[in-house]
Amino acid sequence: MFQDTWGAKVKKMETDIKQQILDKSVELFAQYGIRSVSIDDVCQQLKISKKTFYIHYRQKEDLVTDVVREQCKAQVDKLRSLLSGKTALQILMEFIRTPQKFKPSVAQQEKHRAVVHDLKKFYPTIWERQQQFLKQIEIEGIGELLRHGICEGDFRSDLDVDLYLLFFQPMTDVFLENIIKPKVNINGRVVTKQRLYDFYLDLFMRQIISEQGLKKLGISPVDCTAEAERTTNNSI
């Protein structure tokens, strides 16, 4: 009995130390970048020996992998909490107004530029795995959202969710890449940020929302473009 209790305490202590290493690494990486922070730095901050560190992580790359995994989970959990208790239509309208907030991969790159730079340059495999994970989460989340909206009657019942998802990600990625530019040049034609917003929002309105959903927004099906322009003006 004593051995079982002691073993449980030791295991908890080891788990606590590993979490401390992880938390401190997240803090230091965010502040200085991954490349600039050594194992010695982490150990000194926590006042632990390198021997203790190596009990939990064989090398720095393993630590970086855990840090990235922890941050991905935190971003997904935060997003889920933001969406809790809302209808699919409400979530869609929030996404239309601020799409970058709903794409963890984009939000992360904007917030932690130094970390992103180091991941791409020194840990490309970890970076690629992270991006694939986040994109998969985004696609699964959008698919779930669309199916809920159809069940609620606010999205078109004839919407082909699987086919829509095939086009959703590249369409949204192109939008996010271009919306940060003052102007976009397409085949010699200059497209303003306002026009880019209008076109993107109009696509969402026409493709997804049912007549019931449009009525809840106080517009008729023929007024989709007008609503897109109104939403754009509130966003810029």
N, C-alpha and C positions, 0 to 999 in steps of 0.2 A: 504493500500500500504506500509506504514511504517512498519507495523507488519510483512508483508511478507518479506521485505528486511532484517529486523533485524533477523527474524527467519532463513533466508538463511545464514546470516553471522555467527550466533551462530552454525548452523549445520556444516559450513565449519571449524570453529575453533575447534569444537569437533573432526571432521575428521582429522584435522591437528595434534591435540594432540595424537590421537590414532596412527597415522602413526609415530609420533616421538617416542612413546613408543615402537612400533614395531621395528623401525630402531635401536634404542639404545639397545634393547634386543638382536637383531641379532648380533650387535657388541660385547656386553658383553658376550653372550653365546659362540661366536666364540673364544673369548680371554680366558675365564676362565672356560668354561663348563657350562651346565645348572644348575647342582646341587649347584654350588658355588655362583650363582648369585641370590640374593633375590629380592623380590618386593621393599624392602627399597633401595637396591642398584640402581635399575632402577629409582626410584623416586628422589633419591639424585642427580643422574647424570643429570636428566632433570629439577631439581628444581621444582618439582610438589608435591602436597600432595598425601597421600595414598587414600584419599577420591576421588581425581581426577582419580587416577588409577582405582579404583573400579567402576567408572562410565562406563569404557570401558571394564574391565575384572573382572569377578566375582572371579577368582582364578588364580593362576600361571599356572595351567594346560591349561586353555583357552588361555593364552598368548603363551605358548609353541606350542599349536595347530596352532595358527596363524603364528608363526615364521616358523614352518615346512612347512606350506602351502605356505608362501611367498617364501621360499627358493626353493621349488619344482617348483614353477612358474618361478622363475628367471633362474633356470637350464634349463628348457624346452625352455624358450625364447632365452637363449644364444645358445642353440643347433640349434634352428630354424634359427637364424641369421647366424650361421656358414655354414648352408646348403643352404642358399638362393642363387639362380641363378646358381646352379650346376645341372648337369644331374644325373640321378640315378646311372649310371655307375661310374661317378666321386666320388659320395658319397660312393658307395660300396667299391671302392678301398681305400678311406680314412679310412673307417671302418676296412678293412682288415689289414691295417698298424697299426692303433691305436684303437682297439675295445673299450678299456676302456674309451676313450674320448666320445664315443657315448652312454655310459651307465651311466646316471645321478646317479643312486644308487651307483655305484662303485666309481665314481669320488667324490661324497660327503663323502663316508666313508674314502677315502684316505686323503681328505683335512681337515676334522673336526673329528679327532679321539675322542677327549674328548666329543664332543657333541653326537657323535654316541654311545659312551659308556653310557652316562647318559640317553639317550633316551631308549636304550635297557634295562637298569637296572631299571630305575625309572618311565619311561613312555612307557611301552611295547605296550600298545594299540595304542598310537600315532605312535610309530615306525612301527608297523605292517601295519597300514593304509597308512603310507607314502610309505613303500616298495611296497605295492599292487598298489598304484597309479602310482609310477614310472615304475613298470613293465608293467602296462597297457599302459602307454604312449609309452614305448619302443616297445611293440608289435604292437600297432596301427601305429607307425612311420615306422617300418620295413614293415608292410603290405602295407602302402601307397607307400613306396619306391619301393617295388617289382612290384606293379601294374603300376607305372610310367615307370619303366624300361622295362616292357613288351610292353607298348604303344610306347615307344621310339625305340623298336626293339633290344635293347642291352641285354635284358634278355630273356630267353627261353619262347616261346609262350605257351609251354605245361606245364609250371611250375604251380603246384597246390599250390597256395599261402596259402590257409587255412591249408593244410596239412603240408606245410613247416614251418609255424609259430608254429605248435604244437611241432616241434622238435628244432626250432631255439633257444629258450631261455635256455632250459636245456643244449644244446650243447655248447652255448656260455658261460654259467655260469661255466660249467666244465672246459672249456679252460682257463677262467680268474682265476679260483681258482688254477689251476695247473701251469700256466705260470710264476707265481711269485716264484715258487720253483726252486732251482738249478737243481734238477733232479726229475723225476717222476718214481715211482716203480709200474709197472703193472704186477701182477702175477709173481713176481720175476725178471722181465725184467726191466732194467733201460732205460728210455726214456729221451733223452736230450731235452732241451728247443728248439733247432733247429729243431728236428724231430717233436715236438709238433706243432710248427709254420707251418712246411711244410704240415703236415696232415690237420690241420685246414684250411689253405688257399686253399689247393687242393680241399677240400670239397666245399668251396664256388665257386671256379672256375667251377667245373664240374656240380654242381647243378643249378647254377643260370644263368651264362653268356651264351648268344647265340653266334653263329658263327660271327654275325655282331659285337657284343661287343668284342669278342676276337681279331677280325681284327683291331678294333680301338686301342686295346692295343698292336698291332703288333705281335701277336702270333697266332698259329694255335691250333685247339682243342686238338691235341696230345701233345702240349707243355705246358699244364696246370701246370704240376708239376714243370717244369723248371721255369715258371713265378712265382710260389709260392715261390721257393727257392730264386729267385732274389729279390722278395718283402721282404722276410724275412731278407735277408742280409742288405737291406736298413733300416729295422726297428730296428735291434738289435744294 
